[in-house]
């Protein structure tokens, strides 16, 4: 187990030194260095005592101590150290909350997180320290506002490709600690993955490092600390799952609503600076308490703080790049390089709303390659892919700059025609079909396409507009293909 910093009050009583102080540097007596030390040691210097109601004060009098269970092995978030004390980020954050509210939280020691959950369900602990809210936990707990928000990332070995859509993976294993919210959610949302349960975060990442699991979904903070401590630099971040951030809260028994309200008042006083300092203290710096005989620590701390800032900025830049990659991967069809259906969902809905509000024309053309299944069956899927790529390029070249084209799915493509009424859309669709008809595709047979048209009407949504376009396309197919199908407006109103 790595050495960890002592609790803040004790750390203030004794000076600090680094594990390898820079003895060659001369002592410095500098106001700036002193300020750096004070900023490092006193993130709660500007702490405030919250104002409690009469019923809340009565609750604290009736509960001089509040038993609390924690995860005893979740470094750097929290653990029970060799002296039996609660330490880590959660401990520091909760210490500030306790100091500002007057709650005396008493550690109820357990050996595993599952033991802590069991003790909480049995009523042995009124509070749990640092966890996500889940439907299963909602059965016996209520939750405070988040103490800390931390993104989860997909961790794989270095050679694993970037994971753009975890739901599309097949035959992959994912290592996750037992009893965690992420295991519960992954099991529910992604049945395509095989879960390998583990006893700890370290074991989960260790299985990935040893090629006994394909990936793990872990907190960015925990992953960074564990990879650095274990020296597993052959692991990397390969993606994220939108909406899977850790909103780490305190959980209390449903009967203890007053306790939850008091804790929320304390959590509301935590500033972003205090949270950042606590995270940086445990991820980027490990110190031990001892007596120093010179002032070299001042310069060392200044350099460490600069390094922490540089590291934080680098992580932020990396995450921005990662998010851009995720967005690009999620919104681009990998074969045709066109936007996919997901990419235009929100903008398409807004286009329809604007057209209705300002009474402007908006039409759509839904195109389908005729007899495409025959191309795949007789000439192979490789040839089918070539046809799709060229079909997409042909559409992009033949459309106006104001039009939007995307791959709607399979061999279907959607063109959104702005400021275009139905008659104009018919002309555009006929021109597109003629270009397709006369184009020499890379297969030994001529290809044609059918088109279904629809224009925005009052009360339309994406679903109703696309339903009419789909019905128009079906009509074109039914009437012999290689033609434009249009559902008259009166039929749309009749529906």
Secondary structure, DSSP 8 states (H G I E B T S, - for coil): -------HHHHHHS-EE-TT--TTS-----HHHHHHHHHHH-TTTT-------HHHHHHHHH-SSEEEE--TEETTTEEE-TTS-EESHHHHHHHHHHHHH---EEE---SSHHHHHHHHHTTS-SEEEEE---TTGGGTEEE-S-SEEE-EEEEEETTS---S-GGG--S-EEEEETT-HHHHHHHHH-TTSEEEEESSHHHHHHHHHTTSSSEEEEEHHHHHHHHHHHT-TTEEEEE--TT--EEEEEEEETT-HHHHHHHHHHHTT--HHHHHHHHHHHHH---EE---SSSHHHHHHHHHHHHHHHHHHHHHHHHHHHHHHHHHHHHB-TTT-SEEHHHHHHHHHHHHHHHHHTT--EEEEEEEETTHHHHHHHH-HHHHHHHHHHHHHHHHHHS-TT-EEEEEETTEEEEEEET--HHHHHHHHHHHHHHHHH---SSSS---EEEEEEE--TT--HHHHHHHHHHHHHHHHHTTSSSEEE--HHHHHH-
